[in-house]
């Protein structure tokens, strides 16, 4: 059973270490150890890399919202 935070984000599928976030934009997320994230949104030609030593006070769903906001802002 996946953690509730993954379900809250609406993750669709998991394969080859990637989470499919939405089918319409095809954005995906890889989550590493210690707060590392790789967000890719091919529909918006955006890649966001977050390096860290912890996720801080943010949940995964909040990180995804932040990455999506960045992706929309750089259009």
GUTI-144054 format. One record per atom (N, C-alpha, C): y, x, z; residue in three letters. Coordinates in steps of 0.001 Angstrom, whole numbers, padded with zeros to 6 digits, always signed. Each point is the difference from the previous one (the first is absolute). Example, Ala and Ser with C-alpha at 12.3 -4.5 7.8 and 13.67 -1.06 7.14 Angstrom:
! GUTI-144054
-005690+013190+007800Ala +001190-000890+000000Ala +001200+000900+000000Ala +001050-000350-000720Ser +001190+000820+000060Ser +001090-000770+000730Ser 
***
This chain:
! GUTI-144054
-001182+000841+000000Unk +001182-000841+000000Unk +001247+000887+000000Unk +000932-000290-000901Unk +001209+000801-000109Unk +000984-000405+001079Unk +000827+000938+000473Unk +000997-000330+001019Unk +000937-001106-000477Unk +000500-000775+000943Unk +000887-001122-000318Unk +001240+000457-000751Unk +000462+001222+000248Unk +001198+000492-000672Unk -000213+000116-001504Unk -001206+000384-000434Unk -000281+000070-001424Unk +000017-001389-000622Unk -000553-000969+000718Unk +000000-001371-000500Unk +001414-000556-000075Unk +000852+000367+000949Unk +001382-000480+000012Unk +000775+000485-001217Unk -000305+001206-000451Unk +000668+000549-001178Unk -000473-000713-001256Unk -001208-000548+000032Unk -000551-000674-001161Unk -000765+000938-000901Unk -000555+001069+000561Unk -000780+000938-000810Unk -001104-000776-000710Unk -000133+000203-001268Unk -000948-000755-000810Unk -001385+000633-000062Unk -000008+001301-000111Unk -001266+000667-000260Unk +000128+001458+000416Unk -001111+000626+000231Unk -000025+001407+000381Unk -001051+000700-000843Unk +000412+001078-000656Unk -000953+000775-000791Unk +000532+001407-000180Unk -000865+000965+000075Unk +000337+001404-000238Unk +001199+000449+000824Unk +000054-000432+001256Unk +001044+000360+000954Unk +001357-000632-000288Unk +000061-001014-000849Unk +001243-000690-000341Unk -000090-001470+000383Unk +001115-000544+000487Unk +000129-001434+000264Unk +000815-000624-001122Unk -000519-001052-000609Unk +000760-000759-000993Unk +000857-001001+000758Unk +001321+000116-000116Unk +000906-000852+000748Unk +000311-001305-000713Unk +000268+000073-001298Unk +000269-001235-000748Unk -000529+000139-001412Unk -000505-001086-000494Unk -000534+000017-001362Unk +001108-000100-001036Unk +001103-000705+000331Unk +001065-000190-000984Unk +000738+001304-000324Unk +000281+000836+000989Unk +000681+001276-000252Unk -000976+001167-000064Unk -001196-000188+000536Unk -000998+001062-000010Unk +000304+001122+000969Unk +000841-000280+001013Unk +000326+001066+000943Unk -001183+000279+000921Unk -000153+001283+000322Unk -001127+000460+000801Unk +000510+000912+001105Unk -000832+000165+001035Unk +000364+000819+001149Unk -001199+000830+000427Unk +000240+001283+000224Unk -000979+000868+000643Unk +000580+000360+001357Unk -000816-000107+001030Unk +000460+000284+001355Unk -000811+001147+000562Unk +000698+001029+000427Unk -000672+001175+000533Unk +000064+000053+001512Unk -000489+001071+000508Unk +000000+000236+001445Unk +001417+000351+000463Unk +000353-000451+001165Unk +001274+000372+000631Unk +001243-000503-000728Unk -000034-001222-000521Unk +001200-000602-000565Unk +000357+000431-001404Unk -000955+000499-000730Unk +000245+000391-001387Unk -000319-001176-000915Unk +000900-000250-000953Unk -000182-001098-000940Unk +000348+000468-001406Unk -000677-000580-000965Unk +000334+000173-001408Unk +000033-001388-000599Unk +001182-000434-000434Unk +000194-001334-000577Unk +000332+000177-001467Unk -000699-000718-000862Unk +000214+000080-001439Unk +000207-001410-000541Unk +001105-000183-000725Unk +000286-001281-000632Unk +000228+000247-001490Unk -001044-000162-000812Unk +000130+000284-001426Unk +000949-000951-000722Unk +000129-001223+000466Unk +000893-000966-000649Unk +001461+000434+000125Unk +000319+000739+001056Unk +001377+000453+000233Unk +000156+001516-000179Unk -001046+000652-000497Unk +000016+001456-000214Unk +000434+000758+001249Unk -000592-000365+001129Unk +000404+000583+001276Unk -001198+000560+000760Unk +000225+001171+000591Unk -000961+000601+000925Unk +000773+000366+001259Unk -000511-000404+001148Unk +000611+000341+001284Unk -001033+000758+000819Unk +000376+001180+000469Unk -000872+000824+000830Unk +000627+000103+001375Unk -000779-000274+001022Unk +000479+000119+001377Unk -000916+000958+000731Unk +000541+001135+000423Unk -000742+000968+000791Unk +000404-000181+001452Unk -000907+000176+000904Unk +000354-000168+001394Unk -001109+000454+000924Unk +000327-000035+001271Unk -000982+000340+001031Unk -000343-001220+000827Unk +000366-001144-000490Unk -000273-001261+000681Unk +000735-001116-000714Unk -000439-001208+000218Unk +000623-001145-000659Unk +001241-000482+000742Unk +000330+000634+001121Unk +001153-000439+000771Unk -000246-001383+000577Unk +001044-000771+000101Unk -000109-001344+000555Unk -000285-001057-001061Unk -000176+000409-001255Unk -000214-000958-001084Unk -001483-000268-000222Unk -000308-001238-000297Unk -001362-000369-000387Unk -000153+000237-001498Unk -001212-000007-000485Unk -000241+000215-001430Unk +000759-001017-000835Unk +000015-001246+000408Unk +000715-001038-000763Unk +001492+000306-000092Unk +000572+000595+001035Unk +001419+000358-000032Unk +000257+001189-000923Unk -000908+000957-000002Unk +000126+001110-000942Unk -000051-000502-001435Unk -000944-000903-000279Unk -000119-000545-001356Unk +001286-000727-000393Unk +000569-000772+000886Unk +001269-000685-000288Unk +001098+001011-000313Unk +000038+001082+000761Unk +000984+001045-000256Unk -000212+000638-001367Unk -001245+000334-000331Unk -000291+000624-001295Unk +000346-000942-001155Unk -000304-001279+000158Unk +000347-000975-001041Unk +001519-000122-000147Unk +000704+000040+001109Unk +001463-000045-000051Unk +000577+001210-000723Unk -000531+001179+000275Unk +000431+001200-000692Unk -000284-000123-001486Unk -001171-000505-000332Unk -000386-000158-001405Unk +000952-000927-000742Unk +000415-001055+000632Unk +000937-000953-000620Unk +001406+000590-000097Unk +000375+000805+000979Unk +001360+000536+000051Unk +000266+001080-001049Unk -001023+000681-000457Unk +000208+001105-000942Unk -000096-000430-001456Unk -000136-001278-000236Unk -000066-000469-001397Unk +001283+000269-000732Unk 
***
